[in-house]
Amino acid sequence: MSHLHIPDGLIPLPWILAGIGLAALFVCVALRALKRRDRAKVVPRIATLSALMLLAMGLPIPLLGYHLNLTVLTGMIAGPAEGFIAVLVVNLILALTAHGGITVVGLNTLVSGLEVCLGWLIWRSLRQVFRRPFAAAAVSTVIALLISTTAMLAIVAGTRVSPDLALHRNDHAEHVEHAESADHARVAGSDSGSLKAFAAIVYSAGALGWAVEALVVGSAAEFIAKSRPDMLDPGPDRGA
């Protein structure tokens, strides 16, 4: 639910530039943090986690209109620097396959990157509180997705784009139809009811989606903790 599925030509230019600028800034910070790390380990890990997120995002959950992100799991395994590069790769590929416009890549990378960073930070804090990795990972997932979804709603409100355009659509032709309709492209400044209704739908459907994702991420964390615990203990080399 936190991914903006908005076609090109609808987001105001200042928001596009701000999204690209901030995303580029964080990418530079991430690359600087990765500069001294072993590329033979970093590059395959980023590629593998990017592919995992793409696979998850390409399989929508029936009826919920929601797809898994696995961004929190990515943050838990890779840390914020590698994770942010991975979500940039994912959002670029998604944009090239009509899963949101090219101009939204910056904003989507920021929202996805927020999930990665929050997931990593909350996981590190909660793993000492909960005995089982499942509980720590599940709670981390729900909190991170709740905050990122709120950030997504703030972007929709700020850009004044029609909330209906931010909903996931499986049919690309429907995206094109909306993009060609100028009358449907924006929400009037006084139309707060539409945004409130959209927020209610997002939070209600999102809560179910977060529960499913928490179950998946928690189960993955439990399995990894038993088979490869080093993957969930990045240490300083994969920290901020």
VENNOR-V19002 format. One line per field, one symbol per residue. psi: psi as a letter, one per 40 degrees, with the letter a starting at -180 (. if undefined). Layout:
psi = ???
//
This chain:
psi = eehhghiiedhidddddddddddddddddddddedeihddddddddddddddddddeegihiddfiiideddddddddiddddddddddddddddeffgiideedddddddddddddddddddddededidhddddddddddddddddddddddddddefihddeeihhdhddddddddehddedihidegddddddddddddddddddddddddddddddddddddgdddegdaddea.
//
